[in-house]
Amino acid sequence: MSIATLPQWMVRSYFHIISFVLENALFICNFGFLRCQNNVACAKGKMWKTALSILREMKEKGIEPNEVTYGVAVAACGNGGRWEKALELLDQMREMNMKINTITYNAAVSALAKAARTESKQQRRFDFKQKGGKYHATGNQPQNSEVNLLWCKTLDLLDCMESEGVLRDSFTFSSAISTCGAAGRWEEAMHLINTMKADGDRGIKPNRFAYTSAITACGNSGEWEPALKLFNDMKLDGLQPDLVSYNALIGAGMTANQPEQVFGLWDEMLQPNK
């Protein structure tokens, strides 16, 4: 059984046991130290502080952390909203010549995507209030510098994975496209979608989340035609659009001032057998 499937109280107890081992300077191997098959384990308990504390204590006790230990810490920091710490841990792994695998990279890419979505939502709320609580459908909005920073960090990670020969899977691309959506980087989103299609022979193909994120990127930039093409491509790939997908395309239509298309999509979305 993976620790990720355990109740929260058991996860907390797990870390209490680890702390006891460290406090008593008992020998414990790296594999047994944080034996998690899923790097969401710590993250589910939102225990990024505990993960960092354990890493620090391991070093103080002369127990050298390995890739598994760092991977869990990266996931914990990322899912705890501390993407900066997650990237710092990746840098430490490189300094120690550790091999960073797909799972660990994905945890960092996902952390950046979550931070970008949060920042984008906050910026939109702020813009809404600044405009007196009124919605203005205007494309090509000024890009948020924080979201752009997160996108640049994401691009750096993708480049690192490619240069290091680390497999970039569907989760990698989907998370990166999500950051594109938040940043309004529609051209980059389209490029990543096409890259996934080109890697289809390796089992990497766009999923509904990736398509929807790319549509959001187009919508945030006021690009209606690319958004509609992505929506139709999703259907051609056998992926049934869900409520989120429809909302993303409707948002793109509103931003691009396409009232007839928006009403048509709304009617289609309400059909029982759309």
C-alpha positions as CSV (number, residue, x, y, z in Angstrom):
1,M,0.0,0.0,0.0
2,S,1.3,3.5,-0.9
3,I,1.5,6.1,1.9
4,A,-0.5,8.3,-0.4
5,T,-3.6,6.2,0.3
6,L,-3.4,6.4,4.0
7,P,-5.5,8.6,6.2
8,Q,-4.1,11.9,7.4
9,W,-3.6,10.8,11.0
10,M,-1.5,7.8,9.8
11,V,0.6,10.1,7.5
12,R,1.3,12.3,10.5
13,S,2.2,9.3,12.7
14,Y,4.6,8.1,9.9
15,F,6.6,11.4,10.2
16,H,6.5,11.2,14.0
17,I,8.2,7.8,13.8
18,I,10.8,9.2,11.3
19,S,11.5,12.1,13.7
20,F,12.0,9.6,16.6
21,V,14.5,7.6,14.6
22,L,16.5,10.8,13.8
23,E,16.4,12.0,17.3
24,N,17.8,8.8,18.6
25,A,20.4,8.6,15.9
26,L,19.3,5.2,14.8
27,F,20.6,3.8,11.5
28,I,18.1,3.8,8.7
29,C,18.7,3.3,5.0
30,N,17.6,5.9,2.5
31,F,15.1,3.5,0.9
32,G,13.4,2.9,4.2
33,F,13.5,6.5,5.2
34,L,10.9,7.8,2.8
35,R,9.7,4.7,1.0
36,C,7.0,6.3,-1.1
37,Q,6.0,5.0,-4.6
38,N,4.0,8.1,-5.1
39,N,5.5,11.6,-4.6
40,V,2.0,12.9,-3.7
41,A,2.4,11.2,-0.3
42,C,3.8,14.2,1.7
43,A,1.9,16.6,-0.4
44,K,-1.5,15.2,0.7
45,G,-0.5,16.0,4.2
46,K,0.6,19.4,3.2
47,M,3.8,18.7,5.2
48,W,6.4,20.6,3.2
49,K,7.9,22.0,6.4
50,T,8.2,18.5,7.8
51,A,9.8,17.3,4.6
52,L,12.4,20.0,4.7
53,S,13.0,19.5,8.4
54,I,13.6,15.8,7.9
55,L,16.0,16.5,5.0
56,R,18.0,18.9,7.2
57,E,18.0,16.4,10.2
58,M,19.2,13.6,7.9
59,K,22.3,15.6,6.9
60,E,22.9,16.6,10.6
61,K,22.8,12.9,11.6
62,G,25.1,11.9,8.8
63,I,22.4,10.1,6.8
64,E,22.8,11.1,3.1
65,P,19.5,11.8,1.4
66,N,19.1,10.2,-2.0
67,E,16.9,10.8,-5.1
68,V,13.8,9.2,-3.4
69,T,14.1,11.4,-0.4
70,Y,14.5,14.6,-2.4
71,G,11.8,13.6,-4.8
72,V,9.2,13.4,-2.0
73,A,10.4,16.7,-0.6
74,V,10.1,18.4,-4.0
75,A,6.5,17.1,-4.2
76,A,5.7,18.2,-0.7
77,C,7.0,21.7,-1.3
78,G,5.3,22.0,-4.7
79,N,1.9,20.9,-3.5
80,G,2.3,23.0,-0.4
81,G,2.5,26.1,-2.6
82,R,6.3,26.5,-2.2
83,W,7.5,26.3,-5.8
84,E,10.6,28.3,-5.0
85,K,11.7,25.7,-2.4
86,A,10.9,22.9,-4.9
87,L,13.2,24.5,-7.5
88,E,15.9,25.0,-4.8
89,L,15.8,21.3,-4.0
90,L,16.2,20.5,-7.7
91,D,19.3,22.7,-7.8
92,Q,20.7,20.9,-4.7
93,M,20.2,17.5,-6.5
94,R,22.1,18.8,-9.5
95,E,24.9,20.0,-7.3
96,M,25.2,16.5,-5.8
97,N,25.1,15.0,-9.3
98,M,21.8,13.2,-8.5
99,K,19.7,11.9,-11.4
100,I,16.4,13.7,-11.4
101,N,13.6,11.5,-12.8
102,T,10.4,12.3,-14.6
103,I,8.3,12.0,-11.4
104,T,10.4,14.6,-9.5
105,Y,10.5,17.0,-12.5
106,N,6.7,16.6,-12.9
107,A,6.2,17.6,-9.3
108,A,8.1,20.8,-9.9
109,V,6.4,21.6,-13.2
110,S,3.0,20.9,-11.5
111,A,3.9,23.3,-8.7
112,L,4.6,26.1,-11.2
113,A,1.3,25.4,-13.0
114,K,-0.7,25.6,-9.7
115,A,1.1,28.8,-8.7
116,A,0.4,30.3,-12.2
117,R,-3.3,29.5,-12.1
118,T,-3.6,31.0,-8.6
119,E,-1.8,34.2,-9.6
120,S,-3.8,34.5,-12.8
121,K,-7.1,34.2,-10.9
122,Q,-6.0,36.8,-8.3
123,Q,-5.0,39.2,-11.1
124,R,-8.4,38.7,-12.8
125,R,-10.2,39.4,-9.6
126,F,-8.2,42.6,-9.1
127,D,-8.8,43.7,-12.6
128,F,-12.5,43.1,-12.1
129,K,-12.6,45.2,-9.0
130,Q,-10.6,48.0,-10.7
131,K,-13.1,48.1,-13.5
132,G,-15.9,48.7,-11.0
133,G,-17.2,45.2,-11.0
134,K,-17.8,45.1,-14.7
135,Y,-16.6,42.6,-17.2
136,H,-14.9,44.0,-20.3
137,A,-14.2,41.5,-23.1
138,T,-10.9,42.8,-24.4
139,G,-8.2,40.5,-25.8
140,N,-4.5,40.9,-25.6
141,Q,-4.6,41.9,-22.0
142,P,-1.3,43.0,-20.3
143,Q,0.6,40.0,-19.1
144,N,1.2,39.5,-15.4
145,S,4.9,39.6,-14.7
146,E,4.6,37.0,-11.9
147,V,2.8,34.6,-14.2
148,N,5.4,35.2,-16.9
149,L,8.1,34.4,-14.5
150,L,6.4,31.1,-13.7
151,W,6.1,30.3,-17.4
152,C,9.8,31.0,-17.9
153,K,10.7,28.7,-15.0
154,T,8.5,26.0,-16.6
155,L,10.2,26.4,-19.9
156,D,13.6,26.1,-18.2
157,L,12.5,22.8,-16.6
158,L,11.2,21.4,-19.9
159,D,14.6,22.3,-21.5
160,C,16.5,20.7,-18.7
161,M,14.5,17.5,-19.1
162,E,15.2,17.4,-22.8
163,S,18.9,18.1,-22.4
164,E,19.3,15.5,-19.6
165,G,17.4,12.9,-21.6
166,V,14.6,12.7,-19.0
167,L,11.3,11.5,-20.5
168,R,8.7,14.2,-20.8
169,D,5.3,12.5,-20.5
170,S,1.7,13.5,-20.8
171,F,1.6,14.9,-17.3
172,T,4.7,17.1,-18.0
173,F,3.2,18.6,-21.1
174,S,-0.3,19.0,-19.6
175,S,1.1,20.9,-16.6
176,A,3.2,23.1,-18.8
177,I,0.2,23.9,-21.0
178,S,-1.7,24.8,-17.9
179,T,0.9,27.4,-17.2
180,C,0.6,28.6,-20.8
181,G,-3.1,29.0,-20.1
182,A,-2.6,31.1,-17.1
183,A,0.0,33.3,-18.8
184,G,-2.0,33.6,-22.1
185,R,0.8,32.0,-24.0
186,W,-1.4,30.6,-26.8
187,E,1.3,30.1,-29.4
188,E,3.5,28.2,-26.9
189,A,0.4,26.1,-25.9
190,M,-0.3,25.2,-29.5
191,H,3.3,24.2,-30.0
192,L,3.2,21.9,-26.9
193,I,0.0,20.3,-28.1
194,N,1.6,19.7,-31.5
195,T,4.7,18.3,-29.8
196,M,2.5,15.8,-27.8
197,K,0.9,14.7,-31.1
198,A,4.2,14.2,-32.7
199,D,5.2,12.0,-29.8
200,G,2.1,9.9,-30.1
201,D,4.1,6.8,-30.9
202,R,5.5,6.9,-27.4
203,G,2.1,7.0,-25.9
204,I,2.2,10.7,-25.3
205,K,-0.9,12.5,-26.7
206,P,-3.0,15.5,-25.6
207,N,-5.6,14.7,-23.0
208,R,-8.7,16.8,-22.2
209,F,-6.9,18.8,-19.5
210,A,-4.1,19.7,-22.0
211,Y,-6.6,20.8,-24.7
212,T,-8.7,22.8,-22.2
213,S,-5.6,24.6,-20.9
214,A,-4.5,25.4,-24.4
215,I,-8.0,26.8,-25.2
216,T,-7.8,28.9,-22.1
217,A,-4.4,30.3,-23.3
218,C,-6.0,31.2,-26.6
219,G,-9.0,32.8,-24.8
220,N,-6.8,34.9,-22.5
221,S,-5.1,36.3,-25.6
222,G,-8.3,36.9,-27.5
223,E,-7.5,34.3,-30.1
224,W,-10.8,32.8,-31.1
225,E,-9.9,30.7,-34.2
226,P,-7.1,28.8,-32.6
227,A,-9.3,28.1,-29.6
228,L,-12.1,26.8,-31.7
229,K,-9.6,24.6,-33.7
230,L,-8.3,23.1,-30.5
231,F,-11.9,22.4,-29.3
232,N,-12.7,20.6,-32.6
233,D,-9.4,18.7,-32.5
234,M,-10.2,17.5,-29.1
235,K,-13.5,16.0,-30.4
236,L,-11.6,14.4,-33.4
237,D,-9.3,12.8,-30.9
238,G,-12.2,11.1,-29.3
239,L,-12.2,13.3,-26.2
240,Q,-15.7,14.4,-25.1
241,P,-15.6,18.1,-24.0
242,D,-16.7,18.6,-20.4
243,L,-18.2,21.6,-18.7
244,V,-14.7,23.1,-18.1
245,S,-13.8,22.7,-21.8
246,Y,-17.0,24.4,-22.8
247,N,-16.5,27.2,-20.3
248,A,-13.0,27.8,-21.6
249,L,-14.2,28.1,-25.2
250,I,-17.1,30.3,-24.2
251,G,-14.7,32.5,-22.3
252,A,-12.5,32.7,-25.5
253,G,-15.6,33.7,-27.5
254,M,-16.5,36.4,-25.0
255,T,-13.0,37.8,-25.0
256,A,-12.9,37.8,-28.8
257,N,-16.4,39.3,-29.1
258,Q,-18.1,36.4,-30.8
259,P,-21.6,36.6,-29.4
260,E,-23.2,34.3,-31.9
261,Q,-20.6,31.6,-31.4
262,V,-21.0,31.9,-27.6
263,F,-24.8,31.5,-27.8
264,G,-24.3,28.5,-30.1
265,L,-21.9,26.9,-27.6
266,W,-24.2,27.6,-24.7
267,D,-27.0,25.8,-26.5
268,E,-24.8,22.9,-27.5
269,M,-23.6,22.6,-23.9
270,L,-27.1,22.3,-22.6
271,Q,-28.1,19.6,-25.0
272,P,-28.5,16.2,-23.2
273,N,-26.7,14.3,-26.0
274,K,-24.2,16.8,-27.2
